[in-house]
Amino acid sequence: MGMQFVAWFAAALVFSSFFMKTIVPLRALAIASNVVFIGYALLGLHYGIFDKVLPILFLHATLLPLNIIRLNEVRRTIKSIRQMRVGTHPNDFLIPFMSRREVVAAGKFLFKRGDRADTVFVLTQGKILLPDVNKRLEAGDMFGEVAIFSDHATRSTTAVCEEDCELFSIKGEKVLELFYQDKHFAFEIARALSHYVAEDADMVADSKLMSIDSQLPESVLVDKEHG
């Protein structure tokens, strides 16, 4: 009876993990289920059925260290992102959903203007130049999410690595899935997109001011500088 209870409890933990929408609680539940299943298999020694539950012991004894390693990786990544200079982007919320890419060498293009947009990136190391908009990205910056939500899903600018860059990435389909399933995720994405709207508005305002100044008589500009 005791062994059967442990088995059902372990199964309930596995079942509950499928309801987790973020990776940290999912890994935590997976670790708990691994531990309980290992205990269940070891009970087989007492009940004389160890040979029948040996595959369960082997499976979960293998999965336990793997889940612990992956959980620690995610936590270290979140901690490192939070310690970065992230500007106004709360990009650490996205990291647990992402996978790490290999380091991209300096001079390599991540994508070019007009390419199909199917990936969102967070830069964790290095610098990236967006030459079409004369902008540089540094560690902590997220990019590529605007194109994911555009009508044509194409890149509006080119991205080239100025230095060796380490990036995390997530597919656009997963971003859209999370956007509709997770309210917190949708809110954070909306905040990120609003940053670009505000930035574009500032650029337009500065451009209009420069245009107005260029049309003013020189005497007015001199008075404006001393006023």
Residue, then its C-alpha position, 0 to 999 in steps of 0.5 A: m500500500g505504501m509503495q502504491f501511494v508513493a507511485w501515485f504521488a510521483a505520478a501526480l507531480v509529473f502530471s502537475s508539471f505539464f501545467m507549468k508555463t515557465i521553466v523554473p517551476l517546471r524543472a522544480l516539479a520535475i526534480a521533485s518527481n525524480v526524487v519520489f520515483i527514485g524512492y519508489a524504486l528503492l522501496g522495491l528492495h523491501y517488497g522484493i520487486f526491485d528487478k521490476v522497478l530497476p528501469i524506473l530507478f535508472l531513468h530518474a537517477t539519470l534525469l535528476p542531475l540533468n534537471i538540477i543542472r538545467l535549473n541552475e543554468v536558468r537561475r544563473t542566466i536570470k541572475s546575470i541578466r538582472q545584473m546587466r545594464v538593461g536600459t528600459h527593457p525588462n528582458d530577464f523575463l524572456i530568458p527562461f523561455m530561450s535557448r543559448r546560441e553559439v557565440v557569433a563572431a565579429g563581422k557576421f550578419l545575424f540577419k539582413r533587411g528584408d529577411r524573414a523574421d522568425t526569431v527574437f534575440v537577447l544579447t548577453q555579450g558583445k555589441i551589435l550594429l543596426p546600420d539602417v537606423n544607426k543604432r548599437l545594441e549592447a549586453g542586455d538588449m532585446f531585438g527582433e520582436v518588432a518584426i515578429f508582430s508586423d504584418h509581413a514578418t520581415r526584418s526592417t533593418t540589418a544586424v551585424c556583430e561588431e564584436d564576438c556576440e553571445l545571444f539567447s534566442i526564441k522562435g517567433e512561433k513560441v513568442l506568439e504562443l506565449f503572448y496569447q497564453d501568458k498574461h504576464f508575458a504579453f504585458e512584458i512584450a507590450r512594454a518592450l514594444s512601447h519602448y520602440v514607439a516612444e523611441d521612434a516618436d522622439m526621433v521624429a520630434d528631433s527630426k522636425l525640430m532640426s527641419i524647423d531650425s534649418q528654415l529659420p533665418e540666421s538672426v533668429l537662430v543666433d537669438k535662440e542660441h543666446g536666449 
